[in-house]
Amino acid sequence: MTNRSFIIKIILIFFITIYDALAISYSHLDSNYFAFLRIKGVVSEEYNAYIKDTKCGFGLINSVKKNLHQYSIEQRNKIQSVLQRPQKQRTLVTPSGKFKIHYDTIGFHAVNYSVIDLAKALDSVYSLEVNVMGFLPPPNDLGAGGDELYDVYIENISPLYGYTEFENSVGQFNYTSFIVIDNSFDEAQYYTKGINAAYVTVAHEFHHAIQIGNYGYRESDVWFHELTSTSMEEFVFDSVNDYYAYISNFFNRPDKIFTSFDGYSQAIWNIYLMLNFDYDYSLFVRQWELYRTNPALESIRKSIESRGKSFKSIFSKFYVYNYYTSYRSEPENFYPEGENYPLVRFNYPINLIQSFRTINGSQQPCSGNYYIVIDSVSKVPYPPDSIVVIIINANVDSALNWSNLSKLFNYLLKISRNKIDETFKEITPNIFFKLDVGDPQNWVDNYILNDTVMRKEIIAVNNFAFPMPANLNKHTFINIPLPKHWWGDIELKIYTVGMDLFYSTKKTPQILDDKLVIQWDGKNFNNAKATTGVYFYVILNGSEKITGKMVIVNE
C-alpha cells in the first residue's frame, strides 16, 4: 500500500467514525424526544418503548432541556410547548408548611392513594434529609407554583415512578425545581405499588431537588444523582425496599466500571458506606459539597480520604460485602438485609488439579472480578476446599478518564501448590496465590476460604510514604508506613528541604491496606497546606527512629 493510499484510508476511517458517532447522537436525541413527549402526555402509550428508564425521569427530562439547542426548530417548539407546570384541581399543604401537593380527584390523573398520608411522608423526608442528615433544602421557586412552598404534582405518568424537573437557574449549575409523581403506582411494571411506592418516590425525588438546587448537575454524573436518591429511599423508608428490584443490574456485571451503571442498582454502595462509617450521614453531605467542583467519583474518593480512610481499602471491601448475599448472607457482619439481595455473578470456576496454573484476566478500572477455585485433589473424607478470589481494581484516575475506546487493565492470577517465593500468599497449607499486575498500587486481591474471609495480617514494609508524589489538591493524607510492632503514641516531625521544622505531632498509628501507617494531612502548625517541594520526616517511637523524604507536587 502506498503512503497516499494509507493516508486516504486513515481519513476515511476517521470520517466513518465521526459519522457513526453523530448517527448515534442523533438517534439518542430522537429517542429522548419521543420519551419526553410520552412522559408529558403528548403522545400515546405506544411510545412507552422509548422510555428506557422507568424508575425515574430525572436524567431524561433534564437532558432534553439541557440539549434543547440540538433539536430541530420543530422539535424545540414542541418541547417548549409542554414545559409549563401541570394544572390540578386541588392543593394540599403538608403539616410542616414546607410542601404543597397539587392533585386531581376525578379524571385521567385522579390520585388513587391517600394524599394525607403522602403529605406526612413528605414532611418525614424533609426531616431526615435536611434536619438530620444536614443537606441544604432546595431553593424556593419565587412563587412559580403559586407561593414559595416546594411543589409536588400528582399525574398519571406511568410507566415512570416520578421525576424532578429543573426550571430557573440560581447559579452556574443550580436550579429551582418541582416534582411530579405517578397517581396510582398500580400497573404491573411497578415493583412497589400504591402508597408505599409514593413514599419512596418522594424520598428519591426530593433529594434530586436538593442536589440540583445546591450542589450541581452534570449529565455525565447522573448515575451519582440516582445512586444517592435511591439510597435515600432506604434511609427514610427502610421497610419499603423498592431498591431490591435494581441490584441485579450491578451484581450481574461487577467487572464493569463503577460509573457505567444507572445508579439505582448501586444504592447498596451508600448502604455499605453507612455501615462502615458508623452511620455518619455527614459523609454523604461532604460528597455533594465536593461535587460542586469535582467529578462524582473524585468527590466520593475525597470524602472517604477526609475521614482518614483509603479509597482503595474501602472500595475493595465493598466487593467482599457483595459476596455475602442471598443464602450466603451474614447480617451480623455484612448487609443486614443481604438475604434479600441477589447473588453476584462469578467468572468460570477453576478446578485446580495441576501443581501450577495461571489465569489471564482483564477488567475496567474501579471494578471487580470474582472467581471460585476448587481444590480438586481428593481429601476424602473431607470436602474439597473452595476459595473465592475477588480481584478489584481501584484506579480512580483512570476511571475518570475512561471511554469505550480505553484499554482494559490486565492481570495474571498465579495459583501454586508450593510457595514459590514470599510474594505468594498462603490461603491453605497447600494452595498459594499471587496477583501479578503492572500497577500494584491500584489493585487488591481478597480471598474467602470456605465462605470465611481471610483476615489479613499486617505485613512488614519499607518506609516509603504514599501516595508519592503527593498532590494535596487531590490527596487528603500522606501515609507513612511503620514497622508492624509500633503501637501507642508515635512522634512525627516534618522538615522542609532547608531542615526547618514544618510540623510535629503525636499520633496513634492505624491499619491501612495491610500496612501500619501514620498519617499527615500536609499542613503546618497554622493549618496552612504545604507547597510543592521536598520534605523530610522523622518518626520516633521511644528509642527507635525512622527517617525518609516526601515529594509534594500540587498541580
MIFIVEX-288745 format. One record per residue (C-alpha): z, x, y. Coordinates in pm, whole numbers, padded with zeros to 5 digits, always signed. Layout:
REM residues N
{up:Z	east:X	north:Y} $
...
END
This chain:
REM residues 555
{up:+00000	east:+00000	north:+00000} $
{up:-00093	east:+00142	north:+00343} $
{up:+00162	east:+00172	north:+00621} $
{up:-00023	east:-00101	north:+00814} $
{up:-00010	east:-00341	north:+00518} $
{up:+00356	east:-00265	north:+00466} $
{up:+00437	east:-00340	north:+00831} $
{up:+00239	east:-00665	north:+00819} $
{up:+00428	east:-00768	north:+00505} $
{up:+00764	east:-00697	north:+00672} $
{up:+00662	east:-00902	north:+00977} $
{up:+00553	east:-01192	north:+00756} $
{up:+00884	east:-01184	north:+00567} $
{up:+01069	east:-01184	north:+00898} $
{up:+00887	east:-01490	north:+01030} $
{up:+00917	east:-01675	north:+00699} $
{up:+01292	east:-01612	north:+00706} $
{up:+01316	east:-01739	north:+01065} $
{up:+01107	east:-02045	north:+00977} $
{up:+01327	east:-02126	north:+00678} $
{up:+01640	east:-02089	north:+00889} $
{up:+01501	east:-02318	north:+01158} $
{up:+01391	east:-02572	north:+00897} $
{up:+01742	east:-02576	north:+00753} $
{up:+01888	east:-02604	north:+01103} $
{up:+01665	east:-02899	north:+01198} $
{up:+01732	east:-03065	north:+00864} $
{up:+02106	east:-03025	north:+00925} $
{up:+02074	east:-03174	north:+01273} $
{up:+01881	east:-03474	north:+01141} $
{up:+02132	east:-03529	north:+00862} $
{up:+02420	east:-03520	north:+01110} $
{up:+02230	east:-03752	north:+01343} $
{up:+02197	east:-04027	north:+01083} $
{up:+02555	east:-03975	north:+00962} $
{up:+02676	east:-04006	north:+01322} $
{up:+02486	east:-04331	north:+01374} $
{up:+02623	east:-04467	north:+01045} $
{up:+02983	east:-04387	north:+01146} $
{up:+02924	east:-04554	north:+01482} $
{up:+02792	east:-04864	north:+01303} $
{up:+02440	east:-04843	north:+01444} $
{up:+02265	east:-04820	north:+01107} $
{up:+02339	east:-04994	north:+00778} $
{up:+02522	east:-04882	north:+00462} $
{up:+02202	east:-04742	north:+00313} $
{up:+02267	east:-04439	north:+00537} $
{up:+02606	east:-04369	north:+00377} $
{up:+02445	east:-04089	north:+00174} $
{up:+02413	east:-03886	north:+00495} $
{up:+02791	east:-03875	north:+00527} $
{up:+02865	east:-03576	north:+00305} $
{up:+03231	east:-03553	north:+00406} $
{up:+03405	east:-03888	north:+00357} $
{up:+03759	east:-03765	north:+00426} $
{up:+03737	east:-03703	north:+00799} $
{up:+03456	east:-03729	north:+01053} $
{up:+03614	east:-03484	north:+01297} $
{up:+03373	east:-03198	north:+01227} $
{up:+03061	east:-03412	north:+01214} $
{up:+03126	east:-03630	north:+01522} $
{up:+03216	east:-03336	north:+01741} $
{up:+02935	east:-03116	north:+01608} $
{up:+02682	east:-03376	north:+01717} $
{up:+02839	east:-03396	north:+02063} $
{up:+02863	east:-03017	north:+02093} $
{up:+02497	east:-02972	north:+01994} $
{up:+02357	east:-03267	north:+02186} $
{up:+02112	east:-03040	north:+02369} $
{up:+01941	east:-02950	north:+02039} $
{up:+01833	east:-03308	north:+01967} $
{up:+01514	east:-03471	north:+02089} $
{up:+01528	east:-03681	north:+02406} $
{up:+01501	east:-03998	north:+02198} $
{up:+01786	east:-03887	north:+01971} $
{up:+02001	east:-03782	north:+02267} $
{up:+01958	east:-04119	north:+02431} $
{up:+02054	east:-04295	north:+02108} $
{up:+02364	east:-04078	north:+02062} $
{up:+02475	east:-04122	north:+02423} $
{up:+02436	east:-04500	north:+02397} $
{up:+02720	east:-04518	north:+02140} $
{up:+02967	east:-04271	north:+02287} $
{up:+03182	east:-04533	north:+02456} $
{up:+03516	east:-04624	north:+02302} $
{up:+03535	east:-04931	north:+02075} $
{up:+03627	east:-05264	north:+02235} $
{up:+03900	east:-05451	north:+02046} $
{up:+04060	east:-05795	north:+02057} $
{up:+04424	east:-05687	north:+02073} $
{up:+04651	east:-05393	north:+02150} $
{up:+05000	east:-05291	north:+02043} $
{up:+05218	east:-05021	north:+02199} $
{up:+05432	east:-04830	north:+01947} $
{up:+05814	east:-04847	north:+01979} $
{up:+05829	east:-04498	north:+02135} $
{up:+05578	east:-04598	north:+02404} $
{up:+05357	east:-04299	north:+02323} $
{up:+05063	east:-04471	north:+02145} $
{up:+04851	east:-04778	north:+02199} $
{up:+04681	east:-04927	north:+01891} $
{up:+04357	east:-05120	north:+01950} $
{up:+04257	east:-05362	north:+01675} $
{up:+04083	east:-05688	north:+01576} $
{up:+04240	east:-05976	north:+01386} $
{up:+03915	east:-06153	north:+01295} $
{up:+03562	east:-06043	north:+01221} $
{up:+03398	east:-05740	north:+01061} $
{up:+03656	east:-05493	north:+01198} $
{up:+03967	east:-05705	north:+01133} $
{up:+04264	east:-05497	north:+01026} $
{up:+04382	east:-05552	north:+00670} $
{up:+04727	east:-05390	north:+00679} $
{up:+05039	east:-05413	north:+00895} $
{up:+04983	east:-05286	north:+01248} $
{up:+05360	east:-05296	north:+01299} $
{up:+05407	east:-05053	north:+01010} $
{up:+05127	east:-04835	north:+01144} $
{up:+05297	east:-04823	north:+01484} $
{up:+05620	east:-04699	north:+01325} $
{up:+05423	east:-04441	north:+01127} $
{up:+05256	east:-04307	north:+01442} $
{up:+05594	east:-04252	north:+01603} $
{up:+05710	east:-04068	north:+01290} $
{up:+05402	east:-03848	north:+01310} $
{up:+05473	east:-03760	north:+01673} $
{up:+05838	east:-03695	north:+01596} $
{up:+05766	east:-03439	north:+01325} $
{up:+05452	east:-03270	north:+01457} $
{up:+05571	east:-03240	north:+01818} $
{up:+05951	east:-03273	north:+01832} $
{up:+06038	east:-03100	north:+01503} $
{up:+05752	east:-02858	north:+01440} $
{up:+05708	east:-02766	north:+01805} $
{up:+05337	east:-02832	north:+01863} $
{up:+05233	east:-02937	north:+02213} $
{up:+05136	east:-03305	north:+02245} $
{up:+04774	east:-03392	north:+02328} $
{up:+04687	east:-03410	north:+02700} $
{up:+04673	east:-03761	north:+02843} $
{up:+04329	east:-03913	north:+02889} $
{up:+04374	east:-04013	north:+03256} $
{up:+04351	east:-04381	north:+03174} $
{up:+04037	east:-04376	north:+02960} $
{up:+04197	east:-04629	north:+02723} $
{up:+04343	east:-04846	north:+02997} $
{up:+04652	east:-04633	north:+03060} $
{up:+04783	east:-04285	north:+02979} $
{up:+04909	east:-04363	north:+02629} $
{up:+04734	east:-04198	north:+02334} $
{up:+04480	east:-04443	north:+02191} $
{up:+04421	east:-04524	north:+01824} $
{up:+04136	east:-04761	north:+01733} $
{up:+04106	east:-04952	north:+01404} $
{up:+03745	east:-05006	north:+01290} $
{up:+03552	east:-05064	north:+00970} $
{up:+03426	east:-04706	north:+00930} $
{up:+03402	east:-04698	north:+00550} $
{up:+03344	east:-04459	north:+00372} $
{up:+03549	east:-04246	north:+00618} $
{up:+03926	east:-04239	north:+00644} $
{up:+03913	east:-04158	north:+01015} $
{up:+03803	east:-03922	north:+01290} $
{up:+03926	east:-03772	north:+01616} $
{up:+03664	east:-03760	north:+01890} $
{up:+03693	east:-03534	north:+02193} $
{up:+03599	east:-03670	north:+02535} $
{up:+03669	east:-03477	north:+02855} $
{up:+03718	east:-03106	north:+02893} $
{up:+04061	east:-02992	north:+03011} $
{up:+03991	east:-02623	north:+02967} $
{up:+03729	east:-02393	north:+02821} $
{up:+03790	east:-02510	north:+02464} $
{up:+04032	east:-02801	north:+02509} $
{up:+03966	east:-03174	north:+02533} $
{up:+04120	east:-03516	north:+02569} $
{up:+04052	east:-03735	north:+02267} $
{up:+04104	east:-04062	north:+02083} $
{up:+04142	east:-04153	north:+01715} $
{up:+03953	east:-04404	north:+01501} $
{up:+04078	east:-04502	north:+01152} $
{up:+03946	east:-04743	north:+00889} $
{up:+04055	east:-05106	north:+00897} $
{up:+04137	east:-05153	north:+00528} $
{up:+04105	east:-04844	north:+00303} $
{up:+04035	east:-05092	north:+00022} $
{up:+03698	east:-04968	north:-00102} $
{up:+03661	east:-04780	north:-00430} $
{up:+03591	east:-04439	north:-00272} $
{up:+03939	east:-04411	north:-00119} $
{up:+04177	east:-04208	north:-00336} $
{up:+04469	east:-04363	north:-00149} $
{up:+04443	east:-04723	north:-00040} $
{up:+04589	east:-04966	north:+00212} $
{up:+04874	east:-04882	north:+00447} $
{up:+04954	east:-04553	north:+00267} $
{up:+04604	east:-04432	north:+00343} $
{up:+04654	east:-04534	north:+00705} $
{up:+04981	east:-04336	north:+00717} $
{up:+04829	east:-04005	north:+00605} $
{up:+04518	east:-04062	north:+00817} $
{up:+04712	east:-04086	north:+01143} $
{up:+04918	east:-03780	north:+01043} $
{up:+04590	east:-03597	north:+00981} $
{up:+04400	east:-03715	north:+01286} $
{up:+04685	east:-03680	north:+01535} $
{up:+04703	east:-03312	north:+01454} $
{up:+04332	east:-03283	north:+01534} $
{up:+04420	east:-03430	north:+01874} $
{up:+04692	east:-03167	north:+01912} $
{up:+04451	east:-02890	north:+01807} $
{up:+04165	east:-02967	north:+02043} $
{up:+04397	east:-03070	north:+02325} $
{up:+04596	east:-02747	north:+02340} $
{up:+04470	east:-02469	north:+02116} $
{up:+04091	east:-02482	north:+02090} $
{up:+03794	east:-02592	north:+01884} $
{up:+03531	east:-02383	north:+01707} $
{up:+03268	east:-02523	north:+01474} $
{up:+03285	east:-02205	north:+01266} $
{up:+03654	east:-02269	north:+01200} $
{up:+03650	east:-02642	north:+01122} $
{up:+03792	east:-02551	north:+00778} $
{up:+04108	east:-02432	north:+00957} $
{up:+04134	east:-02753	north:+01156} $
{up:+04102	east:-02957	north:+00836} $
{up:+04336	east:-02736	north:+00632} $
{up:+04611	east:-02778	north:+00890} $
{up:+04556	east:-03152	north:+00939} $
{up:+04555	east:-03220	north:+00565} $
{up:+04880	east:-03029	north:+00520} $
{up:+05033	east:-03245	north:+00793} $
{up:+04982	east:-03546	north:+00568} $
{up:+05216	east:-03389	north:+00313} $
{up:+05466	east:-03265	north:+00571} $
{up:+05500	east:-03608	north:+00737} $
{up:+05449	east:-03843	north:+00439} $
{up:+05548	east:-03642	north:+00134} $
{up:+05537	east:-03941	north:-00103} $
{up:+05171	east:-04037	north:-00044} $
{up:+04986	east:-03726	north:-00176} $
{up:+04627	east:-03806	north:-00085} $
{up:+04563	east:-03430	north:-00075} $
{up:+04573	east:-03420	north:-00457} $
{up:+04218	east:-03556	north:-00456} $
{up:+04067	east:-03243	north:-00300} $
{up:+04246	east:-02944	north:-00456} $
{up:+03994	east:-02908	north:-00739} $
{up:+03719	east:-02805	north:-00493} $
{up:+03914	east:-02489	north:-00418} $
{up:+04052	east:-02432	north:-00768} $
{up:+03703	east:-02455	north:-00922} $
{up:+03579	east:-02159	north:-00714} $
{up:+03865	east:-01917	north:-00647} $
{up:+03608	east:-01635	north:-00631} $
{up:+03457	east:-01776	north:-00309} $
{up:+03567	east:-01651	north:+00032} $
{up:+03867	east:-01848	north:+00159} $
{up:+03686	east:-01953	north:+00478} $
{up:+03393	east:-02119	north:+00298} $
{up:+03572	east:-02436	north:+00188} $
{up:+03613	east:-02769	north:+00364} $
{up:+03982	east:-02716	north:+00437} $
{up:+04106	east:-03033	north:+00263} $
{up:+04119	east:-02853	north:-00071} $
{up:+04328	east:-02571	north:+00081} $
{up:+04616	east:-02778	north:+00220} $
{up:+04827	east:-02618	north:-00053} $
{up:+04795	east:-02287	north:+00139} $
{up:+05021	east:-02427	north:+00412} $
{up:+05249	east:-02578	north:+00149} $
{up:+05268	east:-02233	north:-00012} $
{up:+05342	east:-02068	north:+00325} $
{up:+05616	east:-02320	north:+00396} $
{up:+05780	east:-02238	north:+00060} $
{up:+05757	east:-01863	north:+00120} $
{up:+05874	east:-01865	north:+00483} $
{up:+06186	east:-02079	north:+00432} $
{up:+06033	east:-02399	north:+00570} $
{up:+05979	east:-02233	north:+00908} $
{up:+05730	east:-02463	north:+01081} $
{up:+05705	east:-02225	north:+01378} $
{up:+05475	east:-02008	north:+01165} $
{up:+05207	east:-02279	north:+01191} $
{up:+05259	east:-02318	north:+01565} $
{up:+05215	east:-01942	north:+01601} $
{up:+04886	east:-01958	north:+01410} $
{up:+04748	east:-02209	north:+01657} $
{up:+04876	east:-02017	north:+01958} $
{up:+04690	east:-01712	north:+01827} $
{up:+04382	east:-01926	north:+01760} $
{up:+04325	east:-01958	north:+02135} $
{up:+04195	east:-01600	north:+02140} $
{up:+04134	east:-01518	north:+01771} $
{up:+03924	east:-01648	north:+01480} $
{up:+04122	east:-01867	north:+01242} $
{up:+04161	east:-01612	north:+00960} $
{up:+04273	east:-01344	north:+01205} $
{up:+04524	east:-01592	north:+01350} $
{up:+04667	east:-01651	north:+01004} $
{up:+04691	east:-01277	north:+00935} $
{up:+04862	east:-01204	north:+01267} $
{up:+05109	east:-01490	north:+01225} $
{up:+05214	east:-01353	north:+00885} $
{up:+05243	east:-00999	north:+01015} $
{up:+05451	east:-01123	north:+01310} $
{up:+05711	east:-01226	north:+01050} $
{up:+05723	east:-00871	north:+00913} $
{up:+05515	east:-00950	north:+00606} $
{up:+05189	east:-00808	north:+00476} $
{up:+04892	east:-01047	north:+00469} $
{up:+04770	east:-00876	north:+00151} $
{up:+05102	east:-00935	north:-00023} $
{up:+05131	east:-01300	north:+00087} $
{up:+04765	east:-01377	north:+00015} $
{up:+04771	east:-01225	north:-00333} $
{up:+05091	east:-01406	north:-00425} $
{up:+04918	east:-01734	north:-00336} $
{up:+04677	east:-01685	north:-00625} $
{up:+04972	east:-01634	north:-00861} $
{up:+05120	east:-01964	north:-00744} $
{up:+04786	east:-02132	north:-00813} $
{up:+04810	east:-02037	north:-01181} $
{up:+05130	east:-02238	north:-01225} $
{up:+04991	east:-02591	north:-01205} $
{up:+04936	east:-02888	north:-01438} $
{up:+05105	east:-02822	north:-01775} $
{up:+05187	east:-02464	north:-01665} $
{up:+05383	east:-02579	north:-01359} $
{up:+05729	east:-02436	north:-01287} $
{up:+05857	east:-02648	north:-00997} $
{up:+06171	east:-02441	north:-00955} $
{up:+05970	east:-02120	north:-00900} $
{up:+05636	east:-02231	north:-00760} $
{up:+05491	east:-02560	north:-00629} $
{up:+05744	east:-02847	north:-00654} $
{up:+05454	east:-03088	north:-00715} $
{up:+05247	east:-02842	north:-00918} $
{up:+05232	east:-03061	north:-01228} $
{up:+05003	east:-03293	north:-01030} $
{up:+04760	east:-03016	north:-00934} $
{up:+04451	east:-02926	north:-01140} $
{up:+04416	east:-02601	north:-01333} $
{up:+04247	east:-02310	north:-01162} $
{up:+03913	east:-02201	north:-01311} $
{up:+03903	east:-01881	north:-01518} $
{up:+03624	east:-01639	north:-01590} $
{up:+03532	east:-01588	north:-01955} $
{up:+03815	east:-01498	north:-02198} $
{up:+03834	east:-01138	north:-02313} $
{up:+03921	east:-01080	north:-02679} $
{up:+04050	east:-00725	north:-02698} $
{up:+03964	east:-00572	north:-03033} $
{up:+03848	east:-00224	north:-02940} $
{up:+04066	east:+00057	north:-02805} $
{up:+03899	east:+00058	north:-02462} $
{up:+03700	east:-00195	north:-02263} $
{up:+03561	east:-00213	north:-01910} $
{up:+03493	east:-00537	north:-01722} $
{up:+03243	east:-00520	north:-01438} $
{up:+03313	east:-00778	north:-01170} $
{up:+03238	east:-00867	north:-00810} $
{up:+03364	east:-01116	north:-00557} $
{up:+03363	east:-01209	north:-00193} $
{up:+03633	east:-01092	north:+00050} $
{up:+03954	east:-01295	north:+00068} $
{up:+03910	east:-01448	north:-00275} $
{up:+04043	east:-01419	north:-00629} $
{up:+03920	east:-01391	north:-00987} $
{up:+04110	east:-01496	north:-01298} $
{up:+04068	east:-01351	north:-01648} $
{up:+04262	east:-01405	north:-01966} $
{up:+04285	east:-01113	north:-02209} $
{up:+04382	east:-01191	north:-02568} $
{up:+04521	east:-00910	north:-02780} $
{up:+04319	east:-00982	north:-03092} $
{up:+04487	east:-00720	north:-03308} $
{up:+04685	east:-00910	north:-03570} $
{up:+05063	east:-00907	north:-03530} $
{up:+05148	east:-01161	north:-03799} $
{up:+05382	east:-01348	north:-03799} $
{up:+05389	east:-01320	north:-03417} $
{up:+05129	east:-01493	north:-03198} $
{up:+04888	east:-01268	north:-03006} $
{up:+04978	east:-01166	north:-02652} $
{up:+04783	east:-01337	north:-02374} $
{up:+04755	east:-01156	north:-02043} $
{up:+04629	east:-01336	north:-01733} $
{up:+04471	east:-01093	north:-01488} $
{up:+04434	east:-01207	north:-01127} $
{up:+04220	east:-00984	north:-00908} $
{up:+04249	east:-01050	north:-00536} $
{up:+04050	east:-00907	north:-00250} $
{up:+04238	east:-00944	north:+00081} $
{up:+03989	east:-00778	north:+00317} $
{up:+04021	east:-00992	north:+00631} $
{up:+03795	east:-00771	north:+00845} $
{up:+03506	east:-00813	north:+00601} $
{up:+03575	east:-01185	north:+00568} $
{up:+03549	east:-01228	north:+00944} $
{up:+03200	east:-01075	north:+00938} $
{up:+03086	east:-01239	north:+00616} $
{up:+02748	east:-01408	north:+00576} $
{up:+02542	east:-01525	north:+00279} $
{up:+02344	east:-01200	north:+00312} $
{up:+02654	east:-00980	north:+00275} $
{up:+02707	east:-00774	north:-00036} $
{up:+02975	east:-00863	north:-00286} $
{up:+03265	east:-00626	north:-00345} $
{up:+03250	east:-00466	north:-00689} $
{up:+03535	east:-00365	north:-00917} $
{up:+03593	east:-00223	north:-01264} $
{up:+03879	east:-00357	north:-01471} $
{up:+03964	east:-00098	north:-01734} $
{up:+04165	east:-00203	north:-02039} $
{up:+04302	east:+00056	north:-02280} $
{up:+04533	east:+00067	north:-02580} $
{up:+04656	east:+00405	north:-02463} $
{up:+04795	east:+00514	north:-02126} $
{up:+04513	east:+00748	north:-02028} $
{up:+04690	east:+00862	north:-01711} $
{up:+04952	east:+00748	north:-01459} $
{up:+04705	east:+00520	north:-01279} $
{up:+04708	east:+00280	north:-01575} $
{up:+04969	east:+00001	north:-01564} $
{up:+05162	east:-00079	north:-01878} $
{up:+05155	east:-00455	north:-01936} $
{up:+05257	east:-00445	north:-02303} $
{up:+05361	east:-00141	north:-02508} $
{up:+05004	east:-00110	north:-02636} $
{up:+04785	east:-00251	north:-02354} $
{up:+04729	east:-00077	north:-02021} $
{up:+04519	east:-00182	north:-01722} $
{up:+04358	east:-00010	north:-01428} $
{up:+04169	east:-00175	north:-01141} $
{up:+03909	east:+00071	north:-01014} $
{up:+03778	east:-00004	north:-00663} $
{up:+03642	east:+00194	north:-00372} $
{up:+03885	east:+00050	north:-00116} $
{up:+04219	east:+00002	north:-00298} $
{up:+04400	east:-00087	north:+00026} $
{up:+04221	east:-00425	north:+00017} $
{up:+04287	east:-00517	north:-00346} $
{up:+04575	east:-00644	north:-00560} $
{up:+04583	east:-00692	north:-00936} $
{up:+04853	east:-00924	north:-01069} $
{up:+04938	east:-00976	north:-01436} $
{up:+05102	east:-01266	north:-01618} $
{up:+05211	east:-01188	north:-01974} $
{up:+05252	east:-01491	north:-02198} $
{up:+05293	east:-01709	north:-01886} $
{up:+05555	east:-01480	north:-01730} $
{up:+05476	east:-01297	north:-01405} $
{up:+05508	east:-00922	north:-01445} $
{up:+05773	east:-00816	north:-01195} $
{up:+05657	east:-00506	north:-01012} $
{up:+05875	east:-00201	north:-00973} $
{up:+05892	east:-00007	north:-00650} $
{up:+05662	east:+00286	north:-00700} $
{up:+05712	east:+00638	north:-00572} $
{up:+05459	east:+00704	north:-00296} $
{up:+05356	east:+00964	north:-00045} $
{up:+05480	east:+00924	north:+00311} $
{up:+05152	east:+00829	north:+00478} $
{up:+05205	east:+00543	north:+00723} $
{up:+04972	east:+00244	north:+00702} $
{up:+04754	east:+00089	north:+00833} $
{up:+04604	east:+00409	north:+00963} $
{up:+04469	east:+00444	north:+01219} $
{up:+04674	east:+00156	north:+01355} $
{up:+04532	east:-00083	north:+01613} $
{up:+04825	east:-00253	north:+01786} $
{up:+04589	east:-00520	north:+01916} $
{up:+04532	east:-00622	north:+01553} $
{up:+04830	east:-00493	north:+01355} $
{up:+05180	east:-00624	north:+01423} $
{up:+05361	east:-00344	north:+01240} $
{up:+05308	east:+00013	north:+01123} $
{up:+05463	east:+00061	north:+00779} $
{up:+05609	east:+00398	north:+00677} $
{up:+05678	east:+00436	north:+00302} $
{up:+06017	east:+00566	north:+00192} $
{up:+06150	east:+00718	north:-00131} $
{up:+06240	east:+00435	north:-00365} $
{up:+06610	east:+00529	north:-00371} $
{up:+06654	east:+00498	north:+00008} $
{up:+06857	east:+00187	north:+00097} $
{up:+07101	east:+00087	north:+00370} $
{up:+07063	east:+00173	north:+00740} $
{up:+06778	east:+00418	north:+00792} $
{up:+06736	east:+00601	north:+01124} $
{up:+06383	east:+00602	north:+01268} $
{up:+06274	east:+00825	north:+01558} $
{up:+05927	east:+00815	north:+01714} $
{up:+05797	east:+01104	north:+01929} $
{up:+05490	east:+01146	north:+02148} $
{up:+05248	east:+01433	north:+02091} $
{up:+05448	east:+01620	north:+02359} $
{up:+05760	east:+01567	north:+02144} $
{up:+05924	east:+01331	north:+02394} $
{up:+06142	east:+01069	north:+02226} $
{up:+05945	east:+00742	north:+02248} $
{up:+06170	east:+00514	north:+02043} $
{up:+06460	east:+00523	north:+01800} $
{up:+06650	east:+00263	north:+01599} $
{up:+06837	east:+00199	north:+01277} $
{up:+06675	east:-00044	north:+01036} $
{up:+06706	east:-00170	north:+00682} $
{up:+06402	east:-00097	north:+00458} $
{up:+06208	east:-00373	north:+00286} $
{up:+05969	east:-00402	north:-00007} $
{up:+05603	east:-00438	north:+00093} $
{up:+05312	east:-00422	north:-00154} $
{up:+05525	east:-00243	north:-00418} $
{up:+05649	east:+00013	north:-00165} $
{up:+05981	east:+00056	north:+00008} $
{up:+05896	east:+00081	north:+00379} $
{up:+06047	east:+00095	north:+00724} $
{up:+05851	east:-00090	north:+00992} $
{up:+05783	east:-00009	north:+01358} $
{up:+05624	east:-00263	north:+01591} $
{up:+05460	east:+00006	north:+01804} $
{up:+05684	east:-00047	north:+02109} $
{up:+05920	east:+00175	north:+02305} $
{up:+06270	east:+00115	north:+02441} $
{up:+06126	east:-00105	north:+02719} $
{up:+05926	east:-00317	north:+02475} $
{up:+05601	east:-00161	north:+02602} $
{up:+05324	east:-00112	north:+02346} $
{up:+05227	east:+00243	north:+02251} $
{up:+04893	east:+00355	north:+02392} $
{up:+04613	east:+00520	north:+02197} $
{up:+04717	east:+00863	north:+02071} $
{up:+04901	east:+01065	north:+01808} $
{up:+05271	east:+01000	north:+01740} $
{up:+05521	east:+01171	north:+01513} $
{up:+05807	east:+01012	north:+01322} $
{up:+06132	east:+01146	north:+01183} $
{up:+06325	east:+00929	north:+00937} $
{up:+06682	east:+01017	north:+00842} $
{up:+06890	east:+00889	north:+00552} $
{up:+07213	east:+01090	north:+00551} $
{up:+07115	east:+01448	north:+00482} $
{up:+06762	east:+01357	north:+00370} $
{up:+06470	east:+01360	north:+00612} $
{up:+06104	east:+01254	north:+00617} $
{up:+05853	east:+01353	north:+00884} $
{up:+05494	east:+01257	north:+00944} $
{up:+05239	east:+01153	north:+01203} $
{up:+05057	east:+00835	north:+01300} $
{up:+04732	east:+00775	north:+01485} $
{up:+04710	east:+00470	north:+01712} $
{up:+04369	east:+00352	north:+01833} $
{up:+04399	east:+00034	north:+02040} $
{up:+04040	east:-00087	north:+02054} $
END
